[in-house]
Amino acid sequence: MQSPINIVIVDDHRLYRKGLTELIHMLDKNFTVIAAFDHGQQLIENLHNLNDEPHLVVMDVDMPVMNGFQTLQVLQAKNITTPVLMVTMINDENALIKAVKLGARGFLSKEIEPKELSEAIYAILTIGYHFTESLTGRLVNHIQNESQEGQLNAREMAFIKLCCSELTYQEIAHEMHLSPKTIDGYRAKLFERFQIKSRVGLVMLAFKKGWVESD
């Protein structure tokens, strides 16, 4: 007989916690929920006091007192290596990236089919991680974009900085000693690379990434 897989649930909605506990027990006879907590602080305070060692933490993101991201940070700081599967209603690329950077081993929507939860648990415990095809694609895009940012050449960076001024595209071409057609090429290439649709979007991205400094 296979050893039990001990799971801890962290979610502030008690009804959801109860339902998730029952679902996990129904999904696989080897799954057992050994504890459930309202928020991350409770998890941190009690994790080492459990009667059985947890193999996986299933945790929400949006919680009071200590949310999922804050909890991941504390787990990292304390070198606690119990894998964490985030299960949340938040379906946002930035949240995914943040969770991964903070050490989450999986990220699922609460709207998934039960079977996928079971698959995610086994995947994390066998290969170390689980992300849906959609989320994996978005994660790859983010990594590629970060890599592309590091490949901005001097001309592109100069163009971006001038876009943050009051100069028109024609005046930018004059300032850079380039033709308006070449400037249009820079603009189109950068818009496509960073998936933005306007000069305003490029300016906002430049300030966000620290390529230029606000006055």
HELIX and SHEET records of a PDB file:
HELIX    1   1 ARG A   14  LEU A   27  1                                  14    
HELIX    2   2 GLY A   40  ASN A   46  1                                   7    
HELIX    3   3 LEU A   47  ASN A   49  5                                   3    
HELIX    4   4 GLY A   68  ALA A   77  1                                  10    
HELIX    5   5 GLU A   93  LYS A  101  1                                   9    
HELIX    6   6 PRO A  114  THR A  126  1                                  13    
HELIX    7   7 GLU A  133  GLU A  149  1                                  17    
HELIX    8   8 ALA A  154  CYS A  163  1                                  10    
HELIX    9   9 TYR A  169  GLU A  175  1                                   7    
HELIX   10  10 PRO A  180  ARG A  193  1                                  14    
HELIX   11  11 ARG A  199  LYS A  209  1                                  11    
SHEET    1   A 6 PHE A  31  PHE A  37  0                                        
SHEET    2   A 6 ILE A   5  VAL A  10  1                                        
SHEET    3   A 6 LEU A  56  MET A  59  1                                        
SHEET    4   A 6 VAL A  84  THR A  88  1                                        
SHEET    5   A 6 GLY A 106  SER A 109  1                                        
SHEET    6   A 6 HIS A 130  PHE A 131  1                                        
END                                                                             
